[in-house]
Amino acid sequence: MDEALLITRCKKQDKKAQKQLFDSFADSLLPVCIRYLKDFHEAEDALLNGFFKFFHNINAFDYRGKGSIQAWLKKIVVNECLMILRKSKRIRYEAEEMALDIAGDATAWQVLGAQEILEMIDGLPDGYRTVFNLYAVEGYSHKEISTLLHISEGTSKSQLSKARVLLQRMLLQKNNYYAAGK
């Protein structure tokens, strides 16, 4: 079905259209929620709350062509994930000092599959992972991240720097593991 027509029907509270829209986007948005929350049930809650907010505020949505629904929904569910993280107080931010980079082989990433890289990111502490996802995956600026997470820009930069160093360490361990012929 045409997305513009689907939105028009959703604005008229058409339940079939709402279900169709949910079915069209839920599968691609759930992994986004899992990337932030790790726990499947929390991620599912964030997804459902995000869709609820989308449908509740759908009259404010201005359809601007293919991709605009996905972008708006993604922004909503990311905010829902951040709200859950803030409420649970799982994110702890360390001092704003910048971490030093570890020298490593830039080609080491090439031996890893996408799943291994996602697992490494998933293994980061909540604060590091959240800032890393917002900056490196979602494309938010440090200023936007500081507003979303209620932290300073310096803390955002520090968390990203520390996440990168930790990922580099993980990469070196993986690289040594593969080099040893495991």
C-alpha positions as CSV (number, residue, x, y, z in Angstrom):
1,M,0.0,0.0,0.0
2,D,1.1,3.6,-0.7
3,E,2.7,5.1,2.5
4,A,0.9,8.4,2.1
5,L,-2.5,6.7,1.9
6,L,-1.5,4.5,4.9
7,I,-0.7,7.6,6.9
8,T,-4.0,9.2,5.9
9,R,-5.9,6.2,7.0
10,C,-4.0,6.0,10.3
11,K,-4.9,9.7,10.9
12,K,-8.5,8.6,10.7
13,Q,-7.9,5.9,13.4
14,D,-8.2,3.1,10.9
15,K,-7.1,0.0,13.0
16,K,-6.2,-2.1,9.9
17,A,-4.0,0.7,8.6
18,Q,-2.4,1.0,12.0
19,K,-1.7,-2.7,12.1
20,Q,-0.3,-2.6,8.6
21,L,2.0,0.2,9.5
22,F,3.1,-1.5,12.7
23,D,3.8,-4.8,10.7
24,S,5.7,-2.8,8.1
25,F,8.2,-1.2,10.5
26,A,8.3,-3.2,13.8
27,D,10.8,-5.8,12.5
28,S,13.3,-3.2,11.5
29,L,12.9,-1.1,14.7
30,L,13.1,-3.8,17.3
31,P,16.9,-4.4,16.7
32,V,17.4,-0.6,17.2
33,C,15.7,-0.9,20.6
34,I,17.8,-4.1,21.4
35,R,21.0,-2.2,20.5
36,Y,20.3,0.3,23.3
37,L,18.6,-1.9,25.9
38,K,20.0,-5.4,25.4
39,D,17.0,-6.9,27.2
40,F,14.4,-8.2,24.7
41,H,11.4,-7.4,26.9
42,E,12.5,-3.9,27.6
43,A,13.2,-3.4,23.9
44,E,9.8,-4.7,23.0
45,D,8.2,-2.3,25.6
46,A,10.2,0.6,24.1
47,L,9.0,-0.4,20.6
48,L,5.3,-0.7,21.6
49,N,5.4,2.6,23.6
50,G,7.0,4.3,20.6
51,F,4.3,3.1,18.2
52,F,1.7,4.2,20.8
53,K,3.2,7.7,20.9
54,F,3.4,7.7,17.1
55,F,-0.3,6.9,16.7
56,H,-1.3,9.3,19.5
57,N,0.6,12.2,17.8
58,I,0.1,11.1,14.2
59,N,-1.8,14.3,13.3
60,A,1.5,16.2,13.9
61,F,3.3,14.0,11.5
62,D,3.9,15.5,8.1
63,Y,4.6,12.8,5.5
64,R,7.5,13.9,3.3
65,G,8.0,10.9,1.1
66,K,9.5,7.4,1.3
67,G,11.6,7.0,4.4
68,S,10.0,9.7,6.5
69,I,7.8,7.3,8.5
70,Q,10.8,5.1,9.3
71,A,12.9,8.1,10.3
72,W,10.2,9.6,12.6
73,L,9.5,6.2,14.2
74,K,13.2,5.5,14.7
75,K,13.6,8.8,16.5
76,I,10.6,8.0,18.8
77,V,11.8,4.5,19.7
78,V,15.4,5.7,20.4
79,N,13.9,8.3,22.7
80,E,11.8,5.6,24.4
81,C,15.0,3.5,24.9
82,L,16.8,6.5,26.4
83,M,13.9,7.2,28.7
84,I,14.0,3.6,30.0
85,L,17.8,3.8,30.5
86,R,17.5,7.1,32.4
87,K,14.6,5.8,34.6
88,S,16.5,2.6,35.5
89,K,19.7,4.7,36.2
90,R,21.8,2.1,34.5
91,I,23.9,4.6,32.7
92,R,26.8,5.8,34.7
93,Y,29.2,8.4,33.2
94,E,32.8,8.5,34.3
95,A,34.9,11.6,34.5
96,E,35.2,13.7,31.4
97,E,38.9,12.8,30.7
98,M,39.5,11.6,27.2
99,A,40.8,8.1,26.7
100,L,44.0,7.5,24.7
101,D,43.8,5.5,21.5
102,I,45.4,2.2,21.3
103,A,47.6,1.5,18.3
104,G,46.2,-1.3,16.3
105,D,46.0,-2.8,12.9
106,A,43.3,-0.9,11.0
107,T,42.6,-4.0,8.8
108,A,41.7,-6.1,11.9
109,W,38.1,-5.2,11.4
110,Q,38.0,-7.0,8.1
111,V,38.4,-10.4,9.7
112,L,35.3,-9.9,11.8
113,G,31.7,-10.5,10.7
114,A,28.9,-8.0,11.3
115,Q,27.5,-10.1,14.1
116,E,30.9,-10.1,15.9
117,I,31.1,-6.4,15.6
118,L,27.6,-5.9,17.0
119,E,28.4,-8.3,19.8
120,M,31.5,-6.2,20.7
121,I,29.3,-3.0,20.7
122,D,26.7,-4.9,22.8
123,G,29.5,-5.7,25.3
124,L,30.2,-2.1,26.0
125,P,29.0,-0.7,29.4
126,D,25.5,1.0,29.1
127,G,26.9,4.6,29.0
128,Y,29.6,3.9,26.5
129,R,27.2,1.9,24.3
130,T,24.4,4.5,24.4
131,V,26.7,7.4,23.4
132,F,28.5,5.2,20.8
133,N,25.1,4.2,19.2
134,L,23.8,7.7,19.2
135,Y,27.0,9.2,17.7
136,A,28.4,6.5,15.4
137,V,25.2,4.6,14.4
138,E,22.4,7.2,14.6
139,G,24.6,10.2,13.5
140,Y,23.7,12.5,16.4
141,S,26.1,15.3,17.3
142,H,27.6,15.6,20.8
143,K,25.4,18.6,21.4
144,E,22.3,16.6,20.5
145,I,23.5,13.7,22.7
146,S,24.1,16.0,25.6
147,T,20.5,17.2,25.3
148,L,19.0,13.8,25.0
149,L,21.0,12.3,27.9
150,H,21.1,15.4,30.1
151,I,24.9,15.3,30.2
152,S,27.6,17.8,29.1
153,E,29.1,17.7,25.6
154,G,32.4,16.9,27.2
155,T,30.9,13.9,28.9
156,S,29.5,12.7,25.6
157,K,32.9,13.1,23.9
158,S,34.6,11.3,26.8
159,Q,32.1,8.4,26.7
160,L,32.6,8.0,22.9
161,S,36.4,8.2,23.3
162,K,36.3,5.5,26.0
163,A,34.0,3.3,24.0
164,R,36.3,3.5,21.0
165,V,39.3,2.5,23.2
166,L,37.4,-0.4,24.7
167,L,36.3,-1.5,21.2
168,Q,40.0,-1.3,20.1
169,R,41.0,-3.5,23.0
170,M,38.3,-6.0,22.1
171,L,39.4,-5.9,18.5
172,L,43.1,-6.5,19.5
173,Q,42.0,-9.5,21.6
174,K,39.9,-10.9,18.7
175,N,42.8,-10.2,16.3
176,N,45.2,-12.1,18.5
177,Y,42.7,-14.9,18.8
178,Y,42.4,-15.2,15.0
179,A,46.2,-14.8,14.5
180,A,46.8,-17.7,16.9
181,G,44.8,-19.8,14.5
182,K,41.8,-20.4,16.8
